[in-house]
Amino acid sequence: MPAPSASTEKSYMKWVSLFALVIQTSSVVLTMRYSKISTKQTGDKPDGKDYLSSTAVVMAELLKLFTSFLLVLHGSGYNLGAYKRTLQQGLGSVHEMKHVAIPAVLYVFQNNFLFHAISNLDAPTYQVSYQLKIFTTAILSAIILSKTLSLLKWIALVILFCGVSLVQIPKEVFTGEKDFVSSFAQTSNFKGLIFILMACFTSAFAGVYFEKLLKTSKTSVWIRNIQLGFYGFVFGTIGSFYYDHDAIKKDGFFQGYNNSVWAVIILNAVGGLIVAAVIKYADNILKGFANAVAIISSTICSYYILNDSTNLDLKFALGASMVIAATFIYTYTPRNNSKGRGVLFTVVRWVGKLFGVGPKQTPFRRDSDVHLS
């Protein structure tokens, strides 16, 4: 049997990584939500105690650190001499290490914010609202990295913001039954949204800072992940014992842990590795498509499995559709031959291709792509 070509292997890895991203993105939200509501619904925790989110973040960082060490070893061809030299170059320099401290601390805050957000929002609302990280990342990229955003991207960001707002605002506000303050600002949804916003800003700043770090340094991304994991574990542990000292002293570090909690930890740890694979083998459009599928699948699973989605209505469907559409529009890059034809023409052309109207080639298909039969 002939060996598969490089292009065939890349195509295979592209779809495998995208499928893994859909599964990971959907399952991590659902397991996080389940791990937080299972105590209230079934008491399915040791001694009826909930686990501490801060300790889960620490364990996820430790697992990321361990996995990154293994990946560097694999990248060194399992040559212990080369492995040791690689680690010394990346971890033995104070200059190399100090720059990673800022994004590492921000990622620790982000992960803690997300645990608090999922405690106050159902899975679909959480999933849709967290797409605001595209908005915050775009703004900070324009400020810090001096990136220029096209008019089409600004339109996408406005649609994204409006879509998330539509999902978050209670339907009682639109029907006039209650005012905004009484129907939203005093509910758990408001708390969840605040934590989502804080997570979006910390994630955006950390991501932009880390991107700038990678572009201005020759250090490999896996060494950077080891540095992030080390700082994340250290700062996460300090924060955990600072904020939850009494609870840890009374009931232990691993209080409330069960299979669902360990699943959350593992899924959070491997998430970054899956995203790295998607970036390597796929493109932003397919990544946006995977995120859209993840939103839809997590919504369906939340409704039928967790019985946790109480706000699935026309308003939610419209808002989620706007968020998904904005994601596609933001990641879509017009061809060179469409320049000068105007943003409206580009949007119409893109939508037409998406629904099979006009030329056969769609924004999901490029000449260089290898197509599956």
N, C-alpha and C positions, 0 to 999 in steps of 0.2 A: 504493500500500500504506500503510495507516495506521501511524503511529508507535507503537511499543510503549508501554503505560502504565507509570507509575512503579512500580506494584506488580509488574507482570510483569518489568520490568527488575531489580528487587530480588530477585525469586524466582530469576531466571536467575543473577544474581551470587552468590546464596547457594549454589547448588549447584555453580557453577564454583569458588568459593573453597574449598568443602568437598572437592571432588575434588582440587584443587591441594594442599590440606593432607594428604590421604591419600597422594598421590604423593610429596610432599616428605618427609613423616615416615618413610615406608617406605624411600624411595630413599636418604635421607641416612644412615640406619643401615646399610643394605646396602653403600653405597659406602665408608663409613668402615671397615667391617669388611673389605671386599675390599681396600682400599688398605693395610691393615695385615697381612693374611695372604698377599697375593699374592707378596711377596718370599720367604716361607718355602716356598710351594707351587710357584711357577714361576720365581722369580728375575726376575720381570717388572718390574725397576726399572733405571734407568741405573746401570751399574757394580755392580749388586746391592745398592745402598744404600737403606735405608729413608729416607723423608722425616722432617723434624723437625716434630713436632706444633705446637711453639710458633710456627714460621714460618707454618704453615697458618692458625693463629688470627689472626696479624697480617694476612695477606692477606685473610682473610674480613672483618676489621674495616675494612680499607681499602676493600673492595668495598661494604660496608654504608654507609660514609661517602659514597662517590661516588654510590651509588643514592639516598641520602637528600637529597643536594644536588639531584639531578635531580627528585625528587618535590616539593621545596619550589619549584623553578622552575616545575614544572607547576601547583602550587597557586597560584602568583602570576600565572597566565595568561600565562606567558612574557614578562611585563613586567619588563624588567631593573631599572627604577627601584624597583618594588614588591619585587622579589626582593632587591635590595641592602638596602632598609630592613628587610625581614624578617630577613635574616641579621644585620644590625647590632643589632637589638633582641634577638635570641636569643644571639648570640655575642660581642657587644661589651661585655656586662656581666659583671664578675667575680662579682657576686652570683649571677647566673643560672648561670654555668659551674661554680662551686665545688661546688654541691649534687650535680651529676651524677657527680663523680669517684668517689664511694663505690660506686654500683651498677656503674659502668663497670669498675672494678678487679675487683669480684666476678664480673662476667660473663666477664672474661678468665680468671680462675681456673677458673670453671665450665667453659668451653670446653676448657681444657687438661685438666681432670679427666676430661671425657667422652672425649677421645682416648685417655687412658690406660685408661679403663674398657673401651672397645671393643676394646682390644688384648688384654684378658684375659677377655672374655666373648663368647660367640657372640651373633649379632644378636637372636634371640628373647629370650634371658635378659636382655640389655641393655635391650631395648625394654620388657619387663614390669617390670624392676627400677626403671627410671627413672621409672615412674609414682609412685614414692614422693615425687616432688616435689609431688604433690597433698597428701600428708600433711604435709610440712614447711611448705608454703605456708599450709595451713590453720592450723597451730599458730602460726606467726609472724604471720599476719593477726589471729588472736585476741589476741596479745600486743601487737603494735605498733599495729595499726589499731583495736583494741578491738572487733573483729567478734564477734558472738555466733553460735555454731554450734548448730544444732538437734540434738536427740537423734538424728534420722535421719542427719545428717551425721557425727556421732561414730560411729554404727554402721558407716557406709560406710568411714570411716577405719580402723576396726578390721579390717573385712573386707579392705581394701586391704593393710594391714600383714601380715595372715596369709597372703594370697595371694602376696605377694612373698617372704615367708619360706619358703613351701612350694616355690616355684620354685628358691630358692637352696640349700636344704638338700639335699645329695646323697641319692640313694635308698639308698645303702649304710647310712646312719644308720637308716632305717626298717626295713631288713631285719636289722639287727644285725650285719652283716658287719664294719663298722668303727665306731669311735666318732667323735664330731663333730670333734674336733681333727685326727685323722689323715686324715679323709676330706674335710675342707673347709678348715680353717684354714691348711693348708700347700699349698693349690692356687692356681692363677691365678684361680679364681673368687672366692676370698677377697680377693685384691688388687683385682679388678674391682669387688666389692661395696663395698670401702672407698672407691674413687674415685667410685662412684655416689653413695654417701652424702654425700661431700664436695661433689659437684656439686649434689645435691638441696638441701643447706643453703645453699650460696652462691647458687644460682638462686632459692630461696625468699626469702632476705633481700634480694637485689637486686630481685626482682620486687615485693615488698611495699614496699620503700623507693621504688622508681620509681613505683608506684601512688599512694603518698602524695604524692609530688612532683607528679604530674600533677593530683591533686585539689586541691592547695593553690596551683597556679600557672595562669596563663592562657596560658603558652607552649604552642604546638602540639606534638603528639606527634612530628611529623617534625623539628622543630627539636631536640627532646629526643634524637631518634635521631642527628642530626648531632653533638650534644654527646657522646652515648655513643660514637659511632664515632670521634670525635677522641681522646677519652681512651683508648678501647680500643686504638686504633692506637699511641698514644704509649706507654702502659704495657705493651702486648703486645710492642712492639719492645724496650723496655728489658729486660723479662723474658726475651725470647728470646736477646738477646745476653749476658745475665747467666748464664743456666743452660746455654746451648748455645754459648758463645763459642768453645770449642776446636773443636767440630765445624763451626761456620760458618766459622771461620778456615781450617780444613783443606780442606773440600769445598764451601764456598759456601752461601749462604742458600737457594738453590733445589735443593739436593741431593735426589736421589730423586724429584723431581717428574715426574709423567706425567699422562695424561688423567684417570685415576681420582682423582688428588689434586686437580686443578683442578675436577673435578666436585664433590668434597667441599666445596671452598671456596665454589663458587657456590651449592650447595644450602644450606649454612649461612648464607650471606649473605642469601638470599631468604626463609629460613624466617620471620624476624621480620615481614617484609612480608606474607606469606601469613596469618600469625596475626592481624595487624592487620585484614586484609580479612575474615577469618572473624568477628572480634569485631564488625565494622561491619555485616555483612550477615546473619549467622546468630545463633545463641544457644549457650549453654553445653551444652545437651543434644545438639545436632547436632555440636558440637565434640567432645564425648565419644564420640559415635557414630563420627566420623571417626578418632579415636585408636584405637578398638576395631578398626575395619577395618584400620588401619595395622599393629596388632600381629599380626592374623591373616595379612595379606598378606606382611609381612616374615618371619614364621615359615615360611610356605610357600616363599617365594623363597629363604630361607636354606637350607632343606633340599634343595630340588631344583636350585638354581642354584649356590650356594656350596659345597654339600655340607659344611656347617660345623656343623650342629645335631646334637650327639651326645646331648643330654639330653631329647629329645622323647619323653615317655612320659605315662602316665596322671597322674602327679604334676604334671608341667608343665602338662598340659591343665587339671587342676583348679585349680591356682594361677593360671594365666592367666585362666580363666573367672571366678574370684573377683575378680581385679583389674579386669576389664572390667565386671563387675556392680557393683563398688564405684564405678567411675567414673560409671556411669549413675545410681546411687542418690544419689551426692554432688551431681551437677549437677541432679537433679530437684527442682523446686519445687512442692510440693502446692498445689492451688487453695485459695482462701479458704474455700470451702464444706466443705473436708475438715478444717478446724481443729477440734480438740477430739475427734476420733474416734480418736486414738491413733496411735502410730507403726506398730504392727503392722498396723492396718487400711490405712494409707497404703502400706506395702510390698506387702501382698497385692493391693491395688487396682492398684498400678503394675505388678506382675508379671502380673496378670490382663489388663490392657490390652495389655501387651507381646505376649502370646500370643493376643490376640484374644478373650479371655473377658470378658464384661461389656459396658459401654457401648462404642460404636464408637470414641469419641475416645480417643486414646492420648497418652502424655506427649510423643510426637514431633509431635503435631498440635495446633495451637491455633486458635481461631476466627479470629485475625488472619492466619494463614498463607495464602499463595497456593499452591495445589496444582498440581503438574504433571499433565498429562493422560497 
